[in-house]
Amino acid sequence: MSAELHAMGSATQPLPPEVDVAIVGAGIMGLALAYHLARLARDLKIAVIERGYLVSGASGRNGGGLRMQWGDAGNVRLMMESIDECKGLAQELGINLWFRQGGYLFLARSEAGEQRLVRNAELHAEVGAPTRLLAPAEAQAIVPQLDVSDVRLASFNPEDGVVFPWPFVWGYATQAVRHGARLRTHTAVTRVEPVGDRYRLQLSTGESLLAARVVNATGAWSHGLNAQLGIHLPNQPHRHEILSSEPLKPFLDPLVVDLGSGLYFSQSTRGELVTGITLPDADDGSDTSLSLHSSLRFLGHISRTLVQLMPIVASMKVLRQWVGPYDVSPDGDAIVGPSPGHPRFVQVCGFTGHGFMMAPAVGRLLARWLADGTQHPMLTRWDPGRFASGQAHRREDMIIG
């Protein structure tokens, strides 16, 4: 096996019998944390355990958007940090992330949507985010192919952007291993149980691993481990679909979001149009399954909505369609920190489909907390105990997709 392959994990990577931190889940959040923690605390033994291959879960199934256009000041500041970190991340991780800052263009077609964009722009000005409001004609000047006949208002932030998700994950994995973390792939954690002040992880290979602290970074699959310890949190999986087209001649710089329908689309550096949409609930209610099978219902719905907004794509050919789960928190905030009743079992879940874009900043601030106890304000806010204490309330409504 080459050194580079080994640096991205292995099904045969030896694990020590005992570690200081075991991170379950090698998605973007678990790997960003492993990388930063391995750099900060070189004396810690860190193991990352992934049941499949890298990018087999939600981190490899998203659209790669990064935006600071949120409706809450805490999220805006966090994403300003995350995007700023991404500017030098390709060099830091030693891999081309295909990061480009073409901006996010939000379109409002209703009075409520218009009011939301106005409110957000005022908030962004207060915290220093360069978001500006646009008349429909100004939005069309940025993307001439749009039909803006019923658009009331738009907002644009030129510093928002897009990355290709897979290199993002691979880069963090490679550097986490190079800084001393052990990365085991194709190995499931089948059981977790407390043993004194530590946890024993039983692995699908028959091995066991003792850990002083465990981080549950399995996202939409987090209930499996939590239930074994009697931890009950209100996050739920919600399947979301996405597709990419044949390569088209480059014409689209920003990622475009239609607030009313939840439609979003961008163009990759290779020319594909990458697009997803919020599906209306099926007859049996919101789909909380973890099925990763694509549907004809999605294809029909997004085709109609996309062509209405951008008629030029009516004859566009679809090359690939896939599903990835959102891990939805009921108040829209992530669930990060010590678990109720199990303070050494740490949650990193509930990012409601936007953990990928937050991972550069969150991995760093969470690593700092694990290394020396430094508590970032967002970690205080994201405390998993807030639901039982009645402190949870919604601050954020810019949940897209």
Summary of the structure (lengths in Angstrom):
residues: 401
radius of gyration: 20.9
end to end distance: 39.3
largest distance: 64.9
contacts: 1399
relative contact order: 0.19
helix: 33%
strand: 26%
